[in-house]
Amino acid sequence: MDTQPLNETQLEQALQGLNVAWSSIPGQGLVRVFDTGSFSAGVELIVHLAKIAEAQDHHPDVHLTPDDVEVILTTPSAGGVTEQDIQFAKIVDHQLT
């Protein structure tokens, strides 16, 4: 899989193929917030995300609050968002929406 960061045009095109809840935040990466409604539902979501991450050998940043989970995808070794991040987002979209 290509480990080069996507340029702005590539990233915009890739976002068109993802759930509209994903956004690109400069300096952070691809970001999506899941409204879980409760802390325990958030923990369950994180467990599911962890299984995806292990299967893909690609690990997002995940932030848990009492009512939601924020997922941030980026490839630090590439210095930005790569095709690997897009593929991870597609899997999440397929399995969770």
N, C-alpha and C positions, 0 to 999 in steps of 0.2 A: 504494500500500500504506500502511496506517495506520502512522504513525510515533510514535504515543503508546505509552508503556510500558504493558505489561499489569499489571493489578492482581493481587493474590495469588490471587483466585478464578479469574481468567482464565488465569493461569499454571498453576495446578493442573489446570485442565481441558485446557489445551494439552498438558501433560506426559502425560496419559492417551493421547494420540494418537501418542506417540513411543516409540521403543525404550526399554525399562526402564533402559538404561544411562545415559540422560540424567538429570541431577538439577539442581535449582535451588538455587544457593548464594547467599544474600543478600549483596549487595555485589559479587558476581562476575558472575553471569548463569547461563546454561545451560551445564552442564559435562558432558563425556563423556571418559573415558579409554579409549583403544584399546590393548590389549596387543598389541604388534607382534612381540615376541619377539626383535627385533634392531634395531640402529641403522639398517641399510640398509633394512629393511622399513618403519621409521618414516619415513625420508626419502621412500620411494615413496608412502606414505600422504599425506604433506604435499604432494607434487606433485599428487596426485589432488584433495586438498582445495583447493589453489590454483586448479585448473581450475574447480571448482564456484564458488569465491569470485569469480573473474573473471566467470564467466557470470552470477552473481547480482548483481554489483557490491556485494557485501557481504562484508567480510573479518573472519574470526574471529581471536582470539588463539590461537596454536598454540605448544605447548611440547613439545620433543623431548627424551627421555631415551634412554639406551641400549636400553630395552626397551618403551617406550610413548610414545604421543602424547596429550597433553591438548588438547582443543578447548574454547574458551570463547567462547560467543556472547552478545553484548550489542550494543546500539545506543547508543554514547556520546552522540550528538547528542540522543537521546531520554531519556537518563538511566536506561536499564534495558533489559529484554528486551521486544522488540516482535514483532509478527506476522512481520516479516521474518526475525527470528532463528528463529522456529518453522518457517517455510518452509525455511530453510537446513537445519535439523536434519532435517526430513522428507526432503529430497533426499539428505542424507548417509545416513539410514537406508535409503532405497530403493536407493542405489547400493552401499552397503558392508555391508549385512546381509542 
